[in-house]
Amino acid sequence: MFLLDCEARRLTPATRQFYIAKLSLFIRWCEEQGIDTLQQLTAHDLRRYLVHLSRRKLSSQYQHNLARAIRTFLNFCVRDELLDKSPFDKVQMPRLEKKLLAALSPTEIHIVLRSCHTERDKALCLFLLDSGVRASELIALNLADVDMKSGLVTVQLGKGQKARTTYIGARTRKELRRYLATRPTAKPHTPLFLSELTGGRLTVDGLVQLMGRLQERSGVAACTCHTFRRTFALNCLRNGMNIYVLARLMGHADITILRQYLPLVEDDLQEAHARFGAVDHLLG
């Protein structure tokens, strides 16, 4: 019933799969504990499950995702009158570690680009770095979604099925033209990036495998699609972009996620002042 509700609300297949995977783990645990009905489930049981996850040394983000899926499911059960109240109302969500994940340094970016063996791979890496699109958004793009004159990129179905626009610069467009020159018969409705194995649209698995190859060749451990996206965000902020504009380009509903980058930007400013501050340098 919950999955049917998700489909009726037009949640993406990826979101529905997220709930299936996370709730299946929880249901299996409940069965092991002899909890067979919704009415048997208590706040104490939920806390025991969260402790069980914590003792398995899972990442804080993974634990948080599992708890979020359970909370959403139980809230649905209340809305659909399968429960009077959600036992999760009395449970606090697992705390997330305030840990900023890696972004690529300029040196690492050059190393990764030198590790690209094809025009497609180089154009793809620059596109990710310049546009900030997600992996799923990148593989869904068609040629018609990119204006090669202005650099406008139209993301037809972003996260939450929301369309938005972002941009790529002249350098990326130049590399993209080089790649497209290898596909002279490509039509506007065809995929922007193709699988070199099948000749069809590049898939998420194919993209993950490509990043794995680049990681192995370059020695840059953090070579992933999401690292390119984080690098885009951090460098936009460092270069003075308004955080609300950046949120729109990246398809974030608010600036909550982007706030994590602000301490790094502030560190940059502090370092710059230490190097170039007027009084220390004029009167030092």
C-alpha positions as YAML, in Angstrom:
chain: A
units: angstrom
residues:
- id: 1
  name: MET
  ca: [0.00, 0.00, 0.00]
- id: 2
  name: PHE
  ca: [2.84, 2.36, 0.84]
- id: 3
  name: LEU
  ca: [4.63, 1.65, -2.46]
- id: 4
  name: LEU
  ca: [1.39, 2.17, -4.36]
- id: 5
  name: ASP
  ca: [1.04, 5.53, -2.61]
- id: 6
  name: CYS
  ca: [4.61, 6.42, -3.65]
- id: 7
  name: GLU
  ca: [3.80, 5.57, -7.25]
- id: 8
  name: ALA
  ca: [0.53, 7.53, -7.13]
- id: 9
  name: ARG
  ca: [2.49, 10.56, -5.90]
- id: 10
  name: ARG
  ca: [4.79, 10.08, -8.92]
- id: 11
  name: LEU
  ca: [7.94, 9.55, -6.90]
- id: 12
  name: THR
  ca: [10.82, 8.52, -9.13]
- id: 13
  name: PRO
  ca: [11.75, 4.84, -9.55]
- id: 14
  name: ALA
  ca: [15.02, 5.59, -7.73]
- id: 15
  name: THR
  ca: [13.12, 6.97, -4.72]
- id: 16
  name: ARG
  ca: [10.75, 4.01, -4.66]
- id: 17
  name: GLN
  ca: [13.73, 1.63, -4.82]
- id: 18
  name: PHE
  ca: [15.29, 3.53, -1.91]
- id: 19
  name: TYR
  ca: [12.22, 2.79, 0.24]
- id: 20
  name: ILE
  ca: [12.08, -0.85, -0.86]
- id: 21
  name: ALA
  ca: [15.73, -1.44, 0.04]
- id: 22
  name: LYS
  ca: [15.66, 0.36, 3.40]
- id: 23
  name: LEU
  ca: [12.29, -0.92, 4.59]
- id: 24
  name: SER
  ca: [13.11, -4.51, 3.60]
- id: 25
  name: LEU
  ca: [16.04, -4.44, 6.04]
- id: 26
  name: PHE
  ca: [13.83, -3.11, 8.81]
- id: 27
  name: ILE
  ca: [11.02, -5.61, 8.17]
- id: 28
  name: ARG
  ca: [13.53, -8.48, 8.26]
- id: 29
  name: TRP
  ca: [14.79, -7.26, 11.64]
- id: 30
  name: CYS
  ca: [11.22, -6.98, 12.92]
- id: 31
  name: GLU
  ca: [10.51, -10.58, 11.88]
- id: 32
  name: GLU
  ca: [13.62, -11.72, 13.75]
- id: 33
  name: GLN
  ca: [12.30, -9.92, 16.86]
- id: 34
  name: GLY
  ca: [8.85, -11.50, 16.56]
- id: 35
  name: ILE
  ca: [7.19, -8.21, 15.58]
- id: 36
  name: ASP
  ca: [4.55, -9.20, 13.02]
- id: 37
  name: THR
  ca: [2.03, -6.32, 13.03]
- id: 38
  name: LEU
  ca: [2.15, -2.53, 13.01]
- id: 39
  name: GLN
  ca: [0.30, -2.42, 16.33]
- id: 40
  name: GLN
  ca: [3.11, -4.40, 18.00]
- id: 41
  name: LEU
  ca: [5.76, -1.87, 17.00]
- id: 42
  name: THR
  ca: [6.76, 0.54, 19.79]
- id: 43
  name: ALA
  ca: [9.13, 3.48, 20.19]
- id: 44
  name: HIS
  ca: [11.32, 1.18, 22.28]
- id: 45
  name: ASP
  ca: [11.58, -1.26, 19.35]
- id: 46
  name: LEU
  ca: [12.60, 1.57, 17.03]
- id: 47
  name: ARG
  ca: [15.30, 2.69, 19.47]
- id: 48
  name: ARG
  ca: [16.57, -0.90, 19.70]
- id: 49
  name: TYR
  ca: [16.80, -1.01, 15.91]
- id: 50
  name: LEU
  ca: [18.75, 2.25, 15.78]
- id: 51
  name: VAL
  ca: [21.14, 0.92, 18.42]
- id: 52
  name: HIS
  ca: [21.49, -2.27, 16.36]
- id: 53
  name: LEU
  ca: [22.51, -0.16, 13.36]
- id: 54
  name: SER
  ca: [24.94, 1.91, 15.40]
- id: 55
  name: ARG
  ca: [26.68, -1.20, 16.77]
- id: 56
  name: ARG
  ca: [27.21, -2.43, 13.21]
- id: 57
  name: LYS
  ca: [29.48, 0.60, 12.67]
- id: 58
  name: LEU
  ca: [27.45, 1.79, 9.68]
- id: 59
  name: SER
  ca: [28.00, 5.36, 8.51]
- id: 60
  name: SER
  ca: [25.89, 8.04, 10.17]
- id: 61
  name: GLN
  ca: [24.39, 8.93, 6.77]
- id: 62
  name: TYR
  ca: [23.34, 5.31, 6.14]
- id: 63
  name: GLN
  ca: [21.75, 5.06, 9.59]
- id: 64
  name: HIS
  ca: [19.97, 8.35, 9.04]
- id: 65
  name: ASN
  ca: [18.64, 7.16, 5.66]
- id: 66
  name: LEU
  ca: [17.25, 3.96, 7.18]
- id: 67
  name: ALA
  ca: [15.55, 5.89, 9.97]
- id: 68
  name: ARG
  ca: [14.14, 8.42, 7.50]
- id: 69
  name: ALA
  ca: [12.58, 5.65, 5.40]
- id: 70
  name: ILE
  ca: [10.96, 4.07, 8.47]
- id: 71
  name: ARG
  ca: [9.64, 7.43, 9.71]
- id: 72
  name: THR
  ca: [8.12, 8.18, 6.28]
- id: 73
  name: PHE
  ca: [6.49, 4.74, 6.14]
- id: 74
  name: LEU
  ca: [4.97, 5.05, 9.62]
- id: 75
  name: ASN
  ca: [3.69, 8.56, 8.87]
- id: 76
  name: PHE
  ca: [1.94, 7.10, 5.82]
- id: 77
  name: CYS
  ca: [0.38, 4.43, 8.04]
- id: 78
  name: VAL
  ca: [-1.05, 7.17, 10.27]
- id: 79
  name: ARG
  ca: [-2.37, 9.16, 7.28]
- id: 80
  name: ASP
  ca: [-4.00, 6.00, 5.89]
- id: 81
  name: GLU
  ca: [-5.51, 5.21, 9.33]
- id: 82
  name: LEU
  ca: [-3.58, 1.98, 9.74]
- id: 83
  name: LEU
  ca: [-2.13, 3.41, 12.96]
- id: 84
  name: ASP
  ca: [-3.52, 5.96, 15.42]
- id: 85
  name: LYS
  ca: [-0.09, 7.45, 16.12]
- id: 86
  name: SER
  ca: [3.40, 6.84, 14.79]
- id: 87
  name: PRO
  ca: [5.77, 5.33, 17.36]
- id: 88
  name: PHE
  ca: [8.51, 7.32, 15.66]
- id: 89
  name: ASP
  ca: [7.01, 10.52, 17.13]
- id: 90
  name: LYS
  ca: [8.76, 9.65, 20.40]
- id: 91
  name: VAL
  ca: [12.11, 8.77, 18.75]
- id: 92
  name: GLN
  ca: [14.87, 11.16, 17.78]
- id: 93
  name: MET
  ca: [16.56, 10.76, 14.42]
- id: 94
  name: PRO
  ca: [20.19, 9.52, 14.52]
- id: 95
  name: ARG
  ca: [22.61, 12.42, 14.61]
- id: 96
  name: LEU
  ca: [24.51, 13.06, 11.40]
- id: 97
  name: GLU
  ca: [28.24, 13.60, 11.58]
- id: 98
  name: LYS
  ca: [29.13, 17.12, 10.52]
- id: 99
  name: LYS
  ca: [31.71, 15.91, 8.08]
- id: 100
  name: LEU
  ca: [32.46, 17.68, 4.80]
- id: 101
  name: LEU
  ca: [33.11, 15.14, 2.08]
- id: 102
  name: ALA
  ca: [36.00, 15.49, -0.30]
- id: 103
  name: ALA
  ca: [36.19, 17.85, -3.25]
- id: 104
  name: LEU
  ca: [38.83, 17.69, -5.97]
- id: 105
  name: SER
  ca: [41.81, 20.03, -5.85]
- id: 106
  name: PRO
  ca: [42.98, 21.80, -9.06]
- id: 107
  name: THR
  ca: [45.92, 19.37, -9.24]
- id: 108
  name: GLU
  ca: [43.63, 16.34, -8.92]
- id: 109
  name: ILE
  ca: [41.32, 17.70, -11.63]
- id: 110
  name: HIS
  ca: [44.25, 18.01, -14.06]
- id: 111
  name: ILE
  ca: [45.41, 14.49, -13.18]
- id: 112
  name: VAL
  ca: [41.93, 13.03, -13.79]
- id: 113
  name: LEU
  ca: [41.57, 14.85, -17.11]
- id: 114
  name: ARG
  ca: [44.97, 13.53, -18.25]
- id: 115
  name: SER
  ca: [43.71, 10.04, -17.39]
- id: 116
  name: CYS
  ca: [40.81, 10.33, -19.86]
- id: 117
  name: HIS
  ca: [41.58, 8.17, -22.92]
- id: 118
  name: THR
  ca: [38.66, 9.29, -25.09]
- id: 119
  name: GLU
  ca: [37.00, 12.53, -26.17]
- id: 120
  name: ARG
  ca: [33.80, 11.32, -24.49]
- id: 121
  name: ASP
  ca: [35.44, 10.78, -21.12]
- id: 122
  name: LYS
  ca: [37.10, 14.20, -21.07]
- id: 123
  name: ALA
  ca: [33.94, 16.00, -22.20]
- id: 124
  name: LEU
  ca: [31.89, 14.09, -19.62]
- id: 125
  name: CYS
  ca: [34.22, 14.99, -16.72]
- id: 126
  name: LEU
  ca: [34.27, 18.66, -17.69]
- id: 127
  name: PHE
  ca: [30.48, 18.65, -18.08]
- id: 128
  name: LEU
  ca: [30.01, 17.26, -14.56]
- id: 129
  name: LEU
  ca: [32.48, 19.74, -13.11]
- id: 130
  name: ASP
  ca: [31.06, 22.75, -14.97]
- id: 131
  name: SER
  ca: [27.31, 22.12, -14.63]
- id: 132
  name: GLY
  ca: [26.96, 20.50, -11.21]
- id: 133
  name: VAL
  ca: [24.40, 17.99, -12.51]
- id: 134
  name: ARG
  ca: [23.75, 14.71, -10.74]
- id: 135
  name: ALA
  ca: [24.79, 11.40, -12.34]
- id: 136
  name: SER
  ca: [21.17, 10.45, -13.07]
- id: 137
  name: GLU
  ca: [20.56, 13.86, -14.65]
- id: 138
  name: LEU
  ca: [23.66, 13.62, -16.82]
- id: 139
  name: ILE
  ca: [22.74, 10.29, -18.41]
- id: 140
  name: ALA
  ca: [19.17, 11.48, -19.08]
- id: 141
  name: LEU
  ca: [20.32, 14.47, -21.16]
- id: 142
  name: ASN
  ca: [19.77, 14.56, -24.93]
- id: 143
  name: LEU
  ca: [21.64, 16.70, -27.43]
- id: 144
  name: ALA
  ca: [18.68, 19.08, -27.66]
- id: 145
  name: ASP
  ca: [18.98, 19.80, -23.93]
- id: 146
  name: VAL
  ca: [22.28, 21.65, -24.41]
- id: 147
  name: ASP
  ca: [22.51, 25.00, -26.22]
- id: 148
  name: MET
  ca: [26.03, 24.95, -27.65]
- id: 149
  name: LYS
  ca: [25.98, 28.73, -28.22]
- id: 150
  name: SER
  ca: [24.92, 29.97, -24.79]
- id: 151
  name: GLY
  ca: [25.90, 26.96, -22.69]
- id: 152
  name: LEU
  ca: [22.35, 26.63, -21.32]
- id: 153
  name: VAL
  ca: [21.62, 23.11, -20.06]
- id: 154
  name: THR
  ca: [17.99, 22.09, -19.52]
- id: 155
  name: VAL
  ca: [17.62, 19.31, -16.96]
- id: 156
  name: GLN
  ca: [14.21, 17.92, -17.92]
- id: 157
  name: LEU
  ca: [13.69, 15.65, -14.92]
- id: 158
  name: GLY
  ca: [15.82, 16.52, -11.95]
- id: 159
  name: LYS
  ca: [15.41, 15.23, -8.42]
- id: 160
  name: GLY
  ca: [11.74, 15.14, -7.46]
- id: 161
  name: GLN
  ca: [10.81, 15.25, -11.17]
- id: 162
  name: LYS
  ca: [11.53, 19.00, -11.23]
- id: 163
  name: ALA
  ca: [12.96, 20.64, -14.34]
- id: 164
  name: ARG
  ca: [15.65, 23.28, -14.02]
- id: 165
  name: THR
  ca: [18.45, 24.96, -15.94]
- id: 166
  name: THR
  ca: [22.18, 25.19, -15.39]
- id: 167
  name: TYR
  ca: [25.11, 26.16, -17.63]
- id: 168
  name: ILE
  ca: [28.44, 25.03, -19.05]
- id: 169
  name: GLY
  ca: [31.26, 27.36, -20.06]
- id: 170
  name: ALA
  ca: [33.22, 27.84, -23.29]
- id: 171
  name: ARG
  ca: [35.96, 25.33, -22.43]
- id: 172
  name: THR
  ca: [33.46, 22.56, -21.73]
- id: 173
  name: ARG
  ca: [31.47, 23.37, -24.88]
- id: 174
  name: LYS
  ca: [34.69, 23.12, -26.90]
- id: 175
  name: GLU
  ca: [35.44, 19.65, -25.51]
- id: 176
  name: LEU
  ca: [31.83, 18.62, -26.02]
- id: 177
  name: ARG
  ca: [32.01, 19.68, -29.69]
- id: 178
  name: ARG
  ca: [35.12, 17.52, -30.10]
- id: 179
  name: TYR
  ca: [33.24, 14.54, -28.71]
- id: 180
  name: LEU
  ca: [30.16, 15.19, -30.84]
- id: 181
  name: ALA
  ca: [32.38, 15.47, -33.92]
- id: 182
  name: THR
  ca: [32.94, 11.70, -33.50]
- id: 183
  name: ARG
  ca: [29.15, 11.29, -33.88]
- id: 184
  name: PRO
  ca: [28.34, 13.24, -37.08]
- id: 185
  name: THR
  ca: [24.93, 11.56, -37.56]
- id: 186
  name: ALA
  ca: [23.68, 12.30, -34.03]
- id: 187
  name: LYS
  ca: [20.18, 13.81, -33.87]
- id: 188
  name: PRO
  ca: [18.76, 16.30, -31.30]
- id: 189
  name: HIS
  ca: [16.65, 13.57, -29.62]
- id: 190
  name: THR
  ca: [19.61, 11.19, -29.16]
- id: 191
  name: PRO
  ca: [21.47, 10.85, -25.83]
- id: 192
  name: LEU
  ca: [24.18, 13.39, -25.09]
- id: 193
  name: PHE
  ca: [26.57, 10.69, -23.85]
- id: 194
  name: LEU
  ca: [26.65, 7.17, -25.27]
- id: 195
  name: SER
  ca: [27.98, 3.90, -23.93]
- id: 196
  name: GLU
  ca: [31.13, 2.97, -25.82]
- id: 197
  name: LEU
  ca: [30.25, -0.68, -25.23]
- id: 198
  name: THR
  ca: [26.64, -0.81, -26.45]
- id: 199
  name: GLY
  ca: [26.30, 2.40, -28.47]
- id: 200
  name: GLY
  ca: [23.10, 3.17, -26.54]
- id: 201
  name: ARG
  ca: [22.47, 5.67, -23.77]
- id: 202
  name: LEU
  ca: [25.11, 5.64, -21.05]
- id: 203
  name: THR
  ca: [23.72, 4.03, -17.88]
- id: 204
  name: VAL
  ca: [24.40, 4.72, -14.21]
- id: 205
  name: ASP
  ca: [26.36, 1.45, -14.02]
- id: 206
  name: GLY
  ca: [28.41, 2.47, -17.04]
- id: 207
  name: LEU
  ca: [29.11, 5.84, -15.45]
- id: 208
  name: VAL
  ca: [30.19, 4.21, -12.18]
- id: 209
  name: GLN
  ca: [32.51, 1.87, -14.10]
- id: 210
  name: LEU
  ca: [34.00, 4.83, -15.97]
- id: 211
  name: MET
  ca: [34.71, 6.64, -12.69]
- id: 212
  name: GLY
  ca: [36.32, 3.45, -11.36]
- id: 213
  name: ARG
  ca: [38.64, 3.30, -14.38]
- id: 214
  name: LEU
  ca: [39.59, 6.96, -13.99]
- id: 215
  name: GLN
  ca: [40.18, 6.42, -10.28]
- id: 216
  name: GLU
  ca: [42.50, 3.51, -11.01]
- id: 217
  name: ARG
  ca: [44.44, 5.33, -13.76]
- id: 218
  name: SER
  ca: [44.76, 8.64, -11.94]
- id: 219
  name: GLY
  ca: [45.25, 7.43, -8.39]
- id: 220
  name: VAL
  ca: [42.68, 10.02, -7.25]
- id: 221
  name: ALA
  ca: [40.60, 8.07, -4.73]
- id: 222
  name: ALA
  ca: [37.73, 10.58, -4.62]
- id: 223
  name: CYS
  ca: [37.02, 10.38, -8.36]
- id: 224
  name: THR
  ca: [33.23, 9.98, -8.37]
- id: 225
  name: CYS
  ca: [30.33, 11.82, -10.01]
- id: 226
  name: HIS
  ca: [29.26, 13.28, -6.70]
- id: 227
  name: THR
  ca: [32.77, 14.52, -5.99]
- id: 228
  name: PHE
  ca: [32.62, 16.49, -9.25]
- id: 229
  name: ARG
  ca: [29.30, 17.95, -8.06]
- id: 230
  name: ARG
  ca: [30.77, 18.93, -4.68]
- id: 231
  name: THR
  ca: [33.79, 20.47, -6.42]
- id: 232
  name: PHE
  ca: [31.44, 22.53, -8.59]
- id: 233
  name: ALA
  ca: [29.59, 23.78, -5.49]
- id: 234
  name: LEU
  ca: [32.69, 24.64, -3.49]
- id: 235
  name: ASN
  ca: [34.41, 26.47, -6.33]
- id: 236
  name: CYS
  ca: [31.29, 28.46, -7.19]
- id: 237
  name: LEU
  ca: [31.13, 29.68, -3.58]
- id: 238
  name: ARG
  ca: [34.85, 30.43, -3.51]
- id: 239
  name: ASN
  ca: [34.46, 32.47, -6.67]
- id: 240
  name: GLY
  ca: [31.75, 34.57, -5.05]
- id: 241
  name: MET
  ca: [28.51, 33.03, -6.35]
- id: 242
  name: ASN
  ca: [25.42, 33.79, -4.30]
- id: 243
  name: ILE
  ca: [24.47, 30.65, -2.34]
- id: 244
  name: TYR
  ca: [20.80, 30.94, -3.33]
- id: 245
  name: VAL
  ca: [21.73, 31.12, -7.01]
- id: 246
  name: LEU
  ca: [23.96, 28.08, -6.54]
- id: 247
  name: ALA
  ca: [21.08, 26.16, -4.90]
- id: 248
  name: ARG
  ca: [18.91, 26.83, -7.97]
- id: 249
  name: LEU
  ca: [21.64, 25.71, -10.38]
- id: 250
  name: MET
  ca: [22.15, 22.49, -8.41]
- id: 251
  name: GLY
  ca: [18.46, 21.73, -7.98]
- id: 252
  name: HIS
  ca: [18.33, 22.08, -4.18]
- id: 253
  name: ALA
  ca: [15.03, 23.16, -2.66]
- id: 254
  name: ASP
  ca: [16.90, 25.22, -0.03]
- id: 255
  name: ILE
  ca: [20.46, 26.02, 1.04]
- id: 256
  name: THR
  ca: [20.65, 23.54, 3.95]
- id: 257
  name: ILE
  ca: [23.06, 21.17, 2.20]
- id: 258
  name: LEU
  ca: [25.17, 23.98, 0.77]
- id: 259
  name: ARG
  ca: [25.74, 25.54, 4.20]
- id: 260
  name: GLN
  ca: [28.25, 22.79, 4.93]
- id: 261
  name: TYR
  ca: [30.66, 24.42, 2.46]
- id: 262
  name: LEU
  ca: [30.61, 27.85, 4.10]
- id: 263
  name: PRO
  ca: [33.26, 27.10, 6.77]
- id: 264
  name: LEU
  ca: [35.72, 26.16, 4.01]
- id: 265
  name: VAL
  ca: [35.00, 29.38, 2.15]
- id: 266
  name: GLU
  ca: [35.46, 31.34, 5.38]
- id: 267
  name: ASP
  ca: [38.81, 29.59, 5.92]
- id: 268
  name: ASP
  ca: [39.83, 30.76, 2.43]
- id: 269
  name: LEU
  ca: [38.97, 34.35, 3.35]
- id: 270
  name: GLN
  ca: [40.88, 34.13, 6.62]
- id: 271
  name: GLU
  ca: [43.94, 32.77, 4.82]
- id: 272
  name: ALA
  ca: [43.70, 35.49, 2.17]
- id: 273
  name: HIS
  ca: [43.55, 38.20, 4.85]
- id: 274
  name: ALA
  ca: [46.54, 36.71, 6.65]
- id: 275
  name: ARG
  ca: [48.52, 36.88, 3.40]
- id: 276
  name: PHE
  ca: [47.35, 40.26, 2.11]
- id: 277
  name: GLY
  ca: [45.88, 42.22, 5.05]
- id: 278
  name: ALA
  ca: [46.76, 45.90, 4.73]
- id: 279
  name: VAL
  ca: [47.97, 46.78, 8.24]
- id: 280
  name: ASP
  ca: [50.19, 43.75, 8.75]
- id: 281
  name: HIS
  ca: [51.83, 44.26, 5.37]
- id: 282
  name: LEU
  ca: [52.05, 48.06, 5.36]
- id: 283
  name: LEU
  ca: [53.16, 48.51, 8.94]
- id: 284
  name: GLY
  ca: [54.64, 45.11, 9.72]
...
